[in-house]
Amino acid sequence: MLKKDYWILNYSNPAAIVSEACRKLRPNARIINICDMPIAIIDMIAGSLNINDVHNIRYDYFGLNHFGWFTSIDYKHRDLMEEIKEIHKRK
């Protein structure tokens, strides 16, 4: 038997579809949905800028699941936002 104060932590993909299924199966459940897309994007940015130590990239990301945005990305106090914009302009 489940306690009434449980939480469901959804760290699956696709998060939105699994979340909707959980909501239908357990309409009174408290569900937290987590997406690792921002981390994958930072890894791609590091590769594009030839940055090997991705752990030194600092960023601010706001949003929920796949609806979010970065407001700052820097590497060792170097603002990367303009470099990222330039890379995308060339593509």
C-alpha positions as a printed Julia matrix, in Angstrom:
91×3 Matrix{Float64}:
  0.0    0.0     0.0
  1.27   3.47   -0.89
  1.39   6.27    1.6
 -0.56   9.39    0.75
  2.49  11.64    0.98
  4.54   9.99   -1.79
  6.03  11.76   -4.8
  6.67  10.39   -8.29
  9.99  11.5    -9.76
  9.83  11.21  -13.55
 13.29  11.27  -15.1
 12.3    9.45  -18.27
 12.11  10.33  -21.9
  9.81  11.56  -23.33
  9.02  13.28  -20.05
  5.79  14.93  -21.19
  4.16  11.72  -22.44
  5.14   9.73  -19.35
  3.98  12.6   -17.14
  0.57  12.63  -18.81
  0.24   8.86  -18.4
  1.15   9.12  -14.7
 -1.38  11.91  -14.25
 -4.11   9.77  -15.8
 -3.2    6.68  -13.76
 -2.66   8.55  -10.49
 -4.62  11.83  -10.75
 -3.96  12.82   -7.13
 -0.24  12.04   -7.2
  2.43  14.67   -6.82
  4.75  14.35   -9.81
  8.07  16.06  -10.51
  9.21  15.87  -14.15
 12.9   16.39  -14.86
 14.56  16.75  -18.24
 18.3   16.61  -18.85
 18.12  18.56  -22.12
 19.99  21.64  -20.74
 22.94  19.41  -19.8
 23.01  17.85  -23.27
 22.91  21.31  -24.86
 25.85  22.48  -22.74
 27.8   19.39  -23.88
 27.03  20.27  -27.52
 28.09  23.89  -26.97
 31.35  22.75  -25.4
 32.04  20.56  -28.43
 31.23  23.39  -30.85
 33.64  25.73  -29.06
 36.37  23.09  -28.51
 36.0   23.26  -24.73
 37.17  20.01  -23.16
 36.46  20.73  -19.5
 32.68  21.16  -19.66
 32.54  21.3   -15.85
 33.95  24.84  -15.98
 31.01  26.08  -18.04
 28.57  27.99  -15.86
 25.07  28.82  -17.0
 21.67  30.09  -15.92
 18.74  28.14  -17.33
 15.1   28.87  -16.64
 12.06  26.91  -17.66
 10.43  23.54  -17.36
 11.36  20.44  -19.32
 11.77  21.39  -23.0
 10.3   24.86  -22.58
 13.22  26.83  -21.22
 16.03  29.18  -22.11
 19.57  30.1   -21.14
 20.1   33.64  -19.88
 23.85  33.31  -19.5
 26.58  30.85  -20.44
 30.21  31.47  -19.56
 33.47  29.56  -19.46
 36.11  30.65  -16.96
 34.45  34.1   -16.77
 34.3   34.4   -20.59
 30.79  35.13  -21.87
 29.96  32.51  -24.51
 26.58  33.84  -25.62
 27.93  35.95  -28.51
 30.18  33.11  -29.72
 27.2   30.75  -29.7
 25.11  33.24  -31.68
 27.89  33.6   -34.26
 28.15  29.83  -34.72
 24.41  29.61  -35.37
 24.45  32.54  -37.8
 26.98  30.64  -39.96
 24.83  27.51  -40.14
